[in-house]
Amino acid sequence: MSDHRHNAIAYAAIILERADGAVLFMERKDTGFADGLLALPGGLVDPGELLIEACARETREEIATDVATADLRTAYVSQVLGDTGAPVIGWYFHTAAWSGDPTNAEPDQCARLAWLDPTDLPPDVEPTDATAVTAWHTKAHPTTWA
């Protein structure tokens, strides 16, 4: 039996909810994954970092907005198999509390920001993120295993 303990890929994403209920998305560009699609802010977990810490860090890096880990709540968890067969685990956090004005802090990887109604997501939302937002908003089962 081979040792596969280090093959999993983990990422954290944020469902940043505005007072009117809209959720922030970013149009990805030049990243090699889901380019041209709208996706939630987030990214891979760094070594030595907890998922919740990665979520706060990625939010700061991508949209120049600070969120306190104490204000993040698990909204959805996804597990799929990546192109190489490695499990890809996505942990989605929700918050309506942040400081700063969300701005595109990574214009080399993001074409634009968009506040979207979670009840009427357009077809160009990245599919896993669309599933996560829909499950969170409808209070459906908080996990998907594919």
Backbone as a chain_set.jsonl record, in Angstrom:
{"seq": "MSDHRHNAIAYAAIILERADGAVLFMERKDTGFADGLLALPGGLVDPGELLIEACARETREEIATDVATADLRTAYVSQVLGDTGAPVIGWYFHTAAWSGDPTNAEPDQCARLAWLDPTDLPPDVEPTDATAVTAWHTKAHPTTWA", "coords": {"N": [[0.846, -1.172, 0.0], [0.582, 2.191, -0.875], [1.643, 5.421, 0.364], [-0.608, 7.859, 0.705], [-1.168, 10.142, 2.086], [-0.366, 12.779, 1.726], [-1.422, 13.756, -0.579], [-3.829, 15.105, -0.895], [-5.615, 18.052, -1.837], [-6.329, 21.14, -0.512], [-8.585, 23.834, -0.256], [-9.799, 27.093, 0.626], [-12.67, 29.138, 0.677], [-14.583, 32.185, 0.546], [-17.84, 33.211, 1.361], [-18.918, 36.143, 1.071], [-21.164, 38.2, 2.366], [-23.177, 40.892, 1.578], [-25.076, 43.616, 3.112], [-27.515, 43.77, 1.755], [-27.884, 41.195, 0.972], [-26.524, 40.32, -1.257], [-23.767, 38.531, -2.777], [-20.226, 38.438, -2.993], [-18.333, 37.99, -5.932], [-15.572, 37.064, -8.062], [-14.214, 37.625, -11.264], [-12.326, 35.275, -12.772], [-9.019, 35.254, -14.191], [-6.302, 34.312, -16.269], [-5.28, 32.266, -14.556], [-5.243, 29.593, -14.912], [-7.216, 27.957, -14.004], [-10.625, 27.748, -14.287], [-10.778, 30.145, -15.711], [-12.279, 33.144, -16.816], [-14.661, 32.617, -15.616], [-16.969, 33.417, -12.97], [-16.043, 33.448, -9.621], [-15.842, 32.633, -6.123], [-13.956, 34.576, -3.748], [-10.878, 33.173, -2.696], [-8.571, 30.442, -2.019], [-5.752, 28.167, -2.179], [-4.703, 26.296, 0.688], [-1.971, 27.111, 2.67], [1.098, 25.444, 3.706], [1.191, 24.605, 7.158], [-0.957, 26.149, 7.856], [-4.268, 26.751, 8.96], [-7.526, 25.941, 7.641], [-9.433, 27.991, 8.103], [-7.768, 30.147, 8.628], [-6.507, 30.376, 6.155], [-8.665, 31.2, 4.632], [-9.184, 33.788, 5.675], [-6.708, 34.997, 5.043], [-6.606, 34.754, 2.192], [-8.822, 36.311, 1.531], [-7.966, 38.837, 2.314], [-5.705, 39.081, 0.615], [-6.823, 38.888, -1.985], [-9.075, 40.617, -2.197], [-8.525, 42.802, -0.646], [-9.66, 43.067, 1.898], [-10.441, 42.762, 5.298], [-11.206, 40.043, 7.37], [-12.281, 38.715, 10.419], [-11.252, 35.711, 11.891], [-12.921, 34.762, 13.874], [-15.387, 35.597, 13.043], [-16.073, 33.988, 10.948], [-18.025, 31.396, 9.591], [-18.605, 27.974, 8.993], [-19.984, 27.162, 5.913], [-20.274, 25.386, 3.834], [-19.003, 22.309, 2.567], [-16.967, 20.682, 0.258], [-15.997, 17.845, -1.641], [-14.147, 16.589, -4.224], [-12.728, 14.69, -6.927], [-9.651, 15.576, -8.259], [-7.977, 16.416, -11.392], [-5.737, 14.756, -11.375], [-6.54, 12.68, -9.861], [-6.291, 13.051, -7.193], [-7.818, 13.834, -4.05], [-9.784, 16.761, -3.772], [-10.469, 19.168, -1.54], [-12.817, 21.459, -0.614], [-13.463, 24.133, 1.47], [-15.922, 26.143, 2.54], [-16.543, 29.287, 3.829], [-18.715, 31.562, 5.543], [-19.478, 35.006, 5.987], [-20.833, 38.098, 7.17], [-19.566, 40.17, 8.132], [-16.954, 42.427, 7.928], [-13.976, 44.397, 7.423], [-13.007, 47.263, 5.608], [-13.138, 48.198, 2.124], [-14.203, 46.102, -0.303], [-12.022, 45.477, -2.942], [-10.476, 44.947, -6.134], [-7.686, 43.385, -5.625], [-5.878, 41.851, -6.931], [-5.335, 42.323, -9.855], [-4.036, 41.032, -11.946], [-4.962, 38.474, -11.895], [-7.645, 38.638, -11.743], [-10.42, 39.811, -13.409], [-12.583, 41.413, -12.758], [-14.793, 42.487, -10.088], [-17.914, 41.338, -8.774], [-21.055, 41.816, -7.366], [-23.464, 39.533, -6.589], [-26.83, 38.289, -6.729], [-27.708, 35.707, -4.659], [-29.866, 34.091, -5.19], [-30.225, 34.111, -7.864], [-28.089, 33.262, -9.649], [-25.825, 33.778, -12.354], [-25.123, 31.872, -15.411], [-22.357, 31.775, -15.762], [-21.003, 31.33, -13.402], [-18.57, 29.671, -11.5], [-18.959, 26.186, -11.264], [-18.724, 24.6, -8.786], [-18.582, 26.588, -6.852], [-21.043, 27.82, -7.304], [-22.763, 25.776, -6.489], [-22.052, 25.657, -3.771], [-22.828, 28.242, -2.831], [-25.565, 28.198, -3.375], [-26.385, 26.026, -1.755], [-25.678, 27.039, 0.782], [-27.333, 29.344, 0.876], [-29.924, 28.295, 0.676], [-29.968, 26.75, 2.843], [-29.454, 24.079, 2.581], [-28.222, 20.664, 2.583], [-24.984, 20.683, 3.946], [-22.746, 19.575, 2.627], [-20.973, 18.043, -0.092], [-20.112, 15.132, -1.691], [-18.301, 13.868, -4.202]], "CA": [[0.0, 0.0, 0.0], [1.386, 3.413, -0.922], [1.284, 6.469, 1.318], [-1.296, 8.936, -0.017], [-1.598, 11.148, 3.052], [0.005, 14.14, 1.351], [-1.899, 14.017, -1.93], [-5.05, 15.907, -0.919], [-5.506, 19.482, -2.08], [-7.354, 21.84, 0.267], [-8.739, 25.264, -0.496], [-10.815, 27.782, 1.412], [-13.318, 30.226, -0.05], [-15.466, 32.971, 1.399], [-19.124, 33.745, 0.913], [-18.962, 37.462, 1.689], [-22.544, 38.641, 2.154], [-23.456, 42.308, 1.807], [-26.302, 43.842, 3.886], [-28.7, 43.508, 0.919], [-27.92, 39.767, 0.656], [-25.672, 39.994, -2.407], [-22.524, 37.822, -2.475], [-19.143, 38.918, -3.849], [-17.633, 37.065, -6.819], [-14.463, 37.6, -8.842], [-14.042, 36.975, -12.565], [-10.957, 34.752, -12.826], [-8.3, 35.385, -15.46], [-4.881, 33.932, -16.308], [-4.902, 31.455, -13.397], [-5.169, 28.192, -15.302], [-8.402, 27.26, -13.513], [-11.906, 28.457, -14.376], [-10.604, 31.491, -16.252], [-13.477, 33.666, -17.463], [-15.837, 32.344, -14.789], [-17.083, 34.125, -11.703], [-15.741, 32.549, -8.511], [-15.715, 33.252, -4.811], [-12.572, 34.785, -3.311], [-10.343, 32.044, -1.948], [-7.409, 29.824, -2.611], [-5.161, 26.997, -1.545], [-4.203, 26.4, 2.05], [-0.516, 27.023, 2.744], [1.589, 24.565, 4.767], [1.175, 25.181, 8.496], [-2.074, 27.072, 7.959], [-5.593, 26.159, 9.087], [-8.454, 26.37, 6.597], [-10.038, 29.272, 8.459], [-6.713, 31.153, 8.45], [-6.345, 30.541, 4.706], [-9.803, 31.991, 4.161], [-8.93, 35.194, 6.037], [-5.545, 35.468, 4.268], [-6.987, 34.896, 0.787], [-9.731, 37.452, 1.442], [-7.105, 40.026, 2.387], [-4.86, 39.147, -0.579], [-7.567, 39.011, -3.247], [-10.024, 41.74, -2.255], [-8.075, 43.854, 0.278], [-10.682, 43.165, 2.93], [-10.087, 41.983, 6.48], [-12.244, 39.329, 8.099], [-11.78, 38.057, 11.626], [-11.595, 34.282, 11.868], [-14.038, 34.553, 14.804], [-16.631, 35.921, 12.341], [-16.287, 33.045, 9.844], [-18.799, 30.201, 9.908], [-18.635, 27.0, 7.909], [-21.217, 27.219, 5.136], [-20.359, 24.287, 2.879], [-17.775, 21.547, 2.362], [-17.02, 19.926, -0.988], [-14.857, 16.985, -1.971], [-14.195, 16.011, -5.565], [-11.428, 14.196, -7.368], [-9.022, 16.459, -9.225], [-7.517, 15.833, -12.646], [-4.735, 13.72, -11.109], [-7.141, 11.673, -8.998], [-6.151, 13.454, -5.785], [-9.008, 14.499, -3.508], [-9.757, 18.216, -3.635], [-11.414, 19.503, -0.479], [-13.126, 22.883, -0.557], [-14.153, 24.523, 2.696], [-16.527, 27.449, 2.286], [-16.922, 30.025, 5.031], [-19.615, 32.695, 5.331], [-19.509, 36.114, 6.939], [-21.415, 39.369, 6.758], [-18.79, 41.164, 8.878], [-15.592, 42.641, 7.436], [-13.543, 45.797, 7.408], [-12.419, 47.638, 4.327], [-14.011, 48.201, 0.954], [-13.672, 45.102, -1.232], [-11.492, 45.953, -4.219], [-9.693, 43.952, -6.862], [-6.293, 43.533, -5.21], [-5.049, 41.007, -7.805], [-5.837, 42.531, -11.217], [-3.41, 40.102, -12.875], [-5.694, 37.203, -11.824], [-9.074, 38.93, -11.599], [-10.849, 40.826, -14.365], [-13.542, 42.335, -12.138], [-15.594, 42.005, -8.969], [-19.353, 41.45, -9.029], [-21.976, 41.432, -6.297], [-24.539, 38.776, -7.23], [-27.957, 37.793, -5.949], [-27.527, 34.253, -4.542], [-31.044, 33.369, -5.688], [-30.291, 34.247, -9.323], [-26.715, 33.244, -10.139], [-25.722, 33.62, -13.805], [-24.521, 30.599, -15.819], [-20.897, 31.808, -15.794], [-20.417, 31.131, -12.068], [-17.854, 28.393, -11.392], [-19.995, 25.263, -10.783], [-18.621, 24.213, -7.377], [-18.943, 27.769, -6.064], [-22.492, 27.988, -7.436], [-23.374, 24.768, -5.615], [-21.814, 26.07, -2.385], [-23.657, 29.41, -2.511], [-26.96, 27.757, -3.363], [-26.597, 25.212, -0.55], [-25.651, 27.946, 1.926], [-28.497, 30.241, 0.871], [-31.165, 27.534, 0.885], [-29.761, 25.957, 4.055], [-29.475, 22.672, 2.172], [-27.155, 19.843, 3.175], [-23.765, 21.483, 3.796], [-21.607, 18.874, 2.055], [-21.091, 17.272, -1.323], [-19.015, 14.184, -1.925], [-18.45, 13.371, -5.577]], "C": [[0.894, 1.239, 0.0], [0.836, 4.452, 0.043], [0.699, 7.654, 0.553], [-1.687, 10.09, 0.905], [-1.309, 12.569, 2.613], [-0.508, 14.532, -0.032], [-3.131, 14.915, -1.99], [-4.719, 17.379, -1.14], [-6.637, 20.143, -1.299], [-7.375, 23.313, -0.109], [-9.859, 25.805, 0.386], [-11.369, 28.931, 0.583], [-14.279, 30.932, 0.889], [-16.728, 33.373, 0.666], [-19.295, 35.045, 1.691], [-20.318, 38.078, 1.349], [-22.706, 40.108, 2.537], [-24.797, 42.453, 2.539], [-27.57, 43.555, 3.077], [-28.804, 42.044, 0.485], [-27.063, 39.358, -0.521], [-24.356, 39.374, -1.926], [-21.467, 38.263, -3.482], [-18.487, 37.785, -4.631], [-16.537, 37.821, -7.559], [-14.427, 36.887, -10.19], [-12.57, 36.576, -12.707], [-10.331, 35.002, -14.2], [-6.847, 34.969, -15.261], [-4.409, 33.149, -15.087], [-4.694, 29.991, -13.769], [-6.321, 27.356, -14.783], [-9.603, 28.188, -13.596], [-11.765, 29.894, -14.875], [-11.841, 31.909, -17.039], [-14.743, 33.422, -16.672], [-15.799, 33.203, -13.527], [-16.903, 33.121, -10.572], [-15.682, 33.344, -7.214], [-14.243, 33.532, -4.517], [-12.108, 33.577, -2.49], [-9.132, 31.474, -2.636], [-6.897, 28.669, -1.784], [-4.653, 27.31, -0.144], [-2.692, 26.214, 2.017], [-0.093, 26.036, 3.826], [1.619, 25.293, 6.109], [0.005, 26.108, 8.762], [-3.376, 26.278, 8.113], [-6.49, 26.686, 7.971], [-9.03, 27.752, 6.883], [-9.033, 30.416, 8.323], [-6.469, 31.427, 6.965], [-7.463, 31.404, 4.137], [-9.584, 33.474, 4.454], [-7.774, 35.769, 5.217], [-5.926, 35.717, 2.81], [-7.937, 36.076, 0.587], [-8.943, 38.753, 1.444], [-6.292, 40.184, 1.1], [-5.652, 39.469, -1.839], [-8.462, 40.232, -3.324], [-9.727, 42.831, -1.23], [-9.087, 44.128, 1.384], [-10.281, 42.259, 4.084], [-11.325, 41.337, 7.087], [-11.585, 38.679, 9.31], [-12.188, 36.591, 11.571], [-12.759, 33.988, 12.806], [-15.388, 34.832, 14.147], [-16.95, 34.962, 11.201], [-17.033, 31.804, 10.346], [-18.763, 29.26, 8.716], [-19.998, 27.039, 7.239], [-21.404, 25.992, 4.256], [-19.0, 23.606, 2.798], [-17.965, 20.687, 1.119], [-15.794, 19.03, -1.093], [-15.102, 16.379, -3.338], [-12.821, 15.426, -5.861], [-10.898, 15.14, -8.439], [-8.567, 15.701, -10.454], [-6.528, 14.686, -12.44], [-5.285, 12.568, -10.272], [-7.018, 11.989, -7.526], [-7.452, 14.089, -5.305], [-8.775, 15.996, -3.386], [-10.866, 18.582, -2.66], [-11.58, 21.015, -0.449], [-13.933, 23.181, 0.689], [-14.624, 25.958, 2.497], [-16.985, 28.066, 3.607], [-17.833, 31.184, 4.638], [-19.347, 33.757, 6.387], [-20.241, 37.292, 6.304], [-20.674, 40.505, 7.463], [-17.373, 41.237, 8.312], [-15.249, 44.117, 7.567], [-12.808, 46.059, 6.101], [-13.459, 47.56, 3.226], [-13.464, 47.181, -0.036], [-13.273, 45.713, -2.573], [-10.684, 44.833, -4.861], [-8.215, 44.172, -6.559], [-5.339, 42.677, -6.044], [-5.512, 41.142, -9.262], [-5.181, 41.632, -12.261], [-4.136, 38.753, -12.904], [-7.204, 37.392, -11.748], [-9.443, 40.066, -12.538], [-11.769, 41.863, -13.73], [-14.171, 41.668, -10.923], [-17.062, 42.2, -9.317], [-20.117, 40.996, -7.794], [-23.186, 40.782, -6.951], [-25.605, 38.36, -6.234], [-27.831, 36.272, -5.858], [-28.731, 33.442, -5.008], [-31.131, 33.379, -7.209], [-28.875, 34.312, -9.904], [-26.682, 33.045, -11.647], [-25.015, 32.309, -14.168], [-22.995, 30.601, -15.827], [-20.265, 31.816, -14.4], [-19.772, 29.752, -12.047], [-18.78, 27.394, -10.698], [-19.909, 24.871, -9.307], [-18.996, 25.388, -6.476], [-20.445, 28.028, -6.145], [-23.223, 27.009, -6.523], [-23.236, 25.178, -4.153], [-22.724, 27.227, -1.981], [-25.124, 29.015, -2.443], [-27.267, 26.938, -2.113], [-26.616, 26.085, 0.7], [-26.94, 28.757, 1.998], [-29.8, 29.506, 1.17], [-31.114, 26.679, 2.143], [-29.904, 24.461, 3.769], [-28.347, 21.928, 2.878], [-25.82, 20.514, 2.915], [-22.561, 20.756, 3.203], [-21.979, 18.223, 0.732], [-19.885, 16.386, -1.443], [-19.226, 13.607, -3.302], [-17.297, 12.458, -5.919]], "O": [[1.845, 1.327, 0.777], [-0.311, 4.359, 0.482], [1.413, 8.363, -0.156], [-2.482, 10.94, 0.505], [-1.962, 13.494, 3.096], [-0.069, 15.536, -0.592], [-3.443, 15.44, -3.058], [-3.686, 17.878, -0.692], [-7.792, 19.733, -1.423], [-6.333, 23.952, -0.259], [-10.741, 25.068, 0.828], [-10.628, 29.612, -0.126], [-14.729, 30.37, 1.887], [-16.695, 33.813, -0.483], [-19.76, 35.042, 2.83], [-20.586, 38.429, 0.2], [-22.413, 40.51, 3.663], [-25.576, 41.5, 2.579], [-28.584, 43.144, 3.64], [-29.702, 41.685, -0.277], [-26.886, 38.164, -0.766], [-23.893, 39.651, -0.819], [-21.757, 38.44, -4.666], [-18.131, 36.751, -4.065], [-16.567, 39.047, -7.667], [-14.593, 35.668, -10.249], [-11.686, 37.431, -12.756], [-11.01, 34.969, -15.226], [-6.244, 35.239, -14.222], [-3.281, 33.331, -14.628], [-4.05, 29.24, -13.037], [-6.403, 26.166, -15.086], [-9.592, 29.285, -13.036], [-12.553, 30.762, -14.498], [-12.383, 31.133, -17.827], [-15.797, 33.96, -17.013], [-14.741, 33.649, -13.084], [-17.538, 32.066, -10.565], [-15.496, 34.561, -7.215], [-13.372, 32.801, -4.988], [-12.867, 33.034, -1.687], [-8.712, 31.948, -3.692], [-7.528, 28.247, -0.814], [-4.236, 28.428, 0.158], [-2.191, 25.27, 1.406], [-0.845, 25.807, 4.772], [2.022, 26.454, 6.187], [-0.024, 26.786, 9.79], [-3.556, 25.248, 7.463], [-6.237, 27.758, 7.421], [-9.101, 28.592, 5.985], [-9.404, 31.527, 7.946], [-6.251, 32.571, 6.566], [-7.23, 32.239, 3.262], [-9.778, 34.317, 3.579], [-7.853, 36.904, 4.748], [-5.608, 36.769, 2.255], [-7.857, 36.766, -0.429], [-9.226, 39.661, 0.663], [-6.196, 41.284, 0.555], [-5.192, 40.248, -2.674], [-8.603, 40.829, -4.391], [-10.573, 43.687, -0.971], [-9.333, 45.277, 1.752], [-9.838, 41.129, 3.876], [-12.35, 41.987, 7.292], [-10.471, 38.161, 9.226], [-13.33, 36.268, 11.244], [-13.516, 33.049, 12.559], [-16.42, 34.364, 14.628], [-17.985, 35.102, 10.55], [-16.704, 31.245, 11.392], [-18.877, 29.691, 7.569], [-21.033, 26.96, 7.9], [-22.531, 25.595, 3.96], [-17.965, 24.257, 2.944], [-19.0, 20.043, 0.952], [-14.695, 19.407, -0.686], [-16.126, 15.74, -3.58], [-11.867, 15.652, -5.116], [-11.595, 15.464, -9.4], [-8.748, 14.487, -10.548], [-6.486, 13.75, -13.239], [-4.579, 11.596, -10.006], [-7.576, 11.278, -6.69], [-8.115, 14.799, -6.061], [-7.712, 16.443, -2.955], [-12.045, 18.339, -2.918], [-10.612, 21.757, -0.28], [-14.964, 22.556, 0.936], [-13.817, 26.869, 2.31], [-17.711, 27.449, 4.387], [-17.731, 31.72, 3.534], [-19.029, 33.445, 7.535], [-20.264, 37.457, 5.084], [-21.096, 41.66, 7.402], [-16.678, 40.224, 8.23], [-16.116, 44.962, 7.79], [-12.097, 45.205, 5.572], [-14.512, 46.941, 3.377], [-12.367, 47.369, -0.562], [-14.071, 46.37, -3.242], [-10.267, 43.889, -4.19], [-7.571, 45.034, -7.157], [-4.123, 42.77, -5.88], [-6.025, 40.183, -9.839], [-5.718, 41.481, -13.358], [-3.947, 37.972, -13.837], [-7.955, 36.418, -11.694], [-8.861, 41.149, -12.477], [-11.749, 43.036, -14.102], [-14.093, 40.451, -10.751], [-17.415, 43.113, -10.063], [-19.855, 39.925, -7.247], [-23.859, 41.404, -7.772], [-25.326, 38.113, -5.06], [-27.846, 35.603, -6.891], [-28.624, 32.231, -5.2], [-32.006, 32.733, -7.786], [-28.507, 35.284, -10.562], [-27.434, 32.225, -12.174], [-24.372, 31.702, -13.312], [-22.388, 29.532, -15.894], [-19.127, 32.256, -14.234], [-20.358, 28.779, -12.521], [-19.338, 27.711, -9.647], [-20.94, 24.815, -8.637], [-19.653, 25.201, -5.452], [-21.056, 28.417, -5.149], [-24.193, 27.377, -5.861], [-24.189, 25.064, -3.381], [-23.326, 27.197, -0.907], [-25.846, 29.454, -1.548], [-28.304, 27.141, -1.48], [-27.461, 25.903, 1.576], [-27.565, 28.847, 3.054], [-30.678, 30.043, 1.845], [-32.07, 25.979, 2.477], [-30.4, 23.693, 4.593], [-27.611, 22.509, 3.676], [-25.536, 20.883, 1.775], [-21.447, 21.276, 3.271], [-23.139, 17.899, 0.478], [-18.751, 16.848, -1.31], [-20.223, 12.927, -3.547], [-17.233, 11.934, -7.031]]}, "num_chains": 1, "name": "protein.A"}
